[in-house]
């Protein structure tokens, strides 16, 4: 449904040509388009048109009502959930935020920004924080909160520079995502990779590990091969951008360490990634 | 083959309907599972308890149940069900009344019988196999077992007696009642290597590493398990010695890069595995001691090798060189590569002991948006004709042949829970073997 709506808007497909013709085109067009929504790369105008149309499609199971009908009157109210795991950490530990919304056109978490309707994000709060998610849709808005308690760091003073470096790294080096059973660097991943490479070039002392991850479908063994190739392709791209190869290790996690465990495309997409961590 | 086709047209036709493949693809099936042969009608009389030791009934029950299940699982007998068999428990050939067993509804052409006693902590079992259709014929088989009295040992003795009967009546192919199945379980909180008897009894953990350990492959002599573990340095092939009860060094399997899916050659002198030590995942072969590593593929998405146990010179493996993974066969030096599957998503090959058949997991309808199942298939290597063994029941993967070539053990995932099942190689007699935690990647011992 989403696909047909977006295609009808013409002019959107110029840069979404699949780079691997061996797969079904429709499926990948659809997924790319979803991703573009997710990554906020569409112009806001098109986004608005598309999402309005999507919401409209969902609602109009009956013959189309007159155009001037106020959509807010019948649009379902958004719902939102937000969980943090774990909820109590020591300073410097990571927390995984998992959120899920329905019927929302805009999802934000205070201090993090615009987000896809469903997702997972790893954060490293330095102090106790309440994450506040707001989902706005045609039917109103909903919010959800998750509190993370950060215990004081151990008595031994940790060098403040390392904390800063870790946070800096997390803030600037973003994971990239892949198509199903494929390890080509997608067009929409290239700007992200360019920023990742810039950060690494500006911080020549940082060493990193690239983790290759896959979704749950298919064999454990073949998925480790696939994850290896994803991580290796990502390393190759960074090396091509000028980052020294001996600063980068690659490890494939296959489908052994999923970010998300549900059986749907959104979740699978989150798991098909190359993830960056500091190598110590 | 043609003779069999003439003799059993209806039988083959019904199979063709059952499995939904071309009738022409069926001729190998007789070879694969002995289904074309008339099965021997076999009755297993309950053992006669001798003496009054309180342990005797418990051990007798364990023996009777295990023996009946082993003979049923063998797949080569038409077993007389317990409800149709006479109540008699003949303790020796002299106590056997043949007419009781040859008459309807039992109609047995063979009877297994015997006596069990427990004395001073010893379990003594006498077992015979008799032909009741011929008056006065000598025993087909006579066995005596004397072991420490325990329920485990009663099961073990029953396994031995079953294997003796199967070897005698099953065309000289040894039974599998004493074989083991190695597998991966997360019951302790992390993926460890476990082992169980072939029928699912006696499950226990082998490794306690606290890492992710997968892909166990038992050595042909049963002394070592090769497997793959994830650490901060990535995946390494590791070696567990069952003689020493601990992991032993195997540096050849730890070179940088993903080292995965080990496979033993049938003579135990070589290991094949997937390694990305040269950058991309390729099939490598090393001597069992770790020496002489050599790369035998060059396409960069190669994994899951399996040696031909008959020739010892060929490898089946999985390659993503054309997109979705497919099954290939090649010589051990990388020559004569032959693609076996034409489409879909095909993974996890295992080679039958006679070298003629492959079993693997295949999703033929695989593709974005397509429905379809990941099922276990059996393929005749010479003709590339195949049989679908599982149907519309979860996602099935990691099939492994039993040493008798009649059985396949595999993993089945339903609603995110993965358990281990076994079946006859034609897909019948499916039995779930594990029920606790998640259990996967079964590997059947060589003997």
Interface residues (C-beta under 8 A of the other chain):
Chain A: X22 X23 X24 X26 X27 X28 X180 X181 X218 X219 X220 X221 X222 X224 X225 X226 X228 X229 X232 X250 X251 X252 X253 X256 X261 X263
Chain B: X191 X212 X214 X215 X230 X232 X233 X234 X235 X257 X258 X260 X261 X274 X276 X279 X280 X281 X300 X301 X302 X303 X304 X318 X320 X323 X324 X325 X345 X347 X348 X361 X367 X368 X369 X374 X397 X398 X416 X440 X441
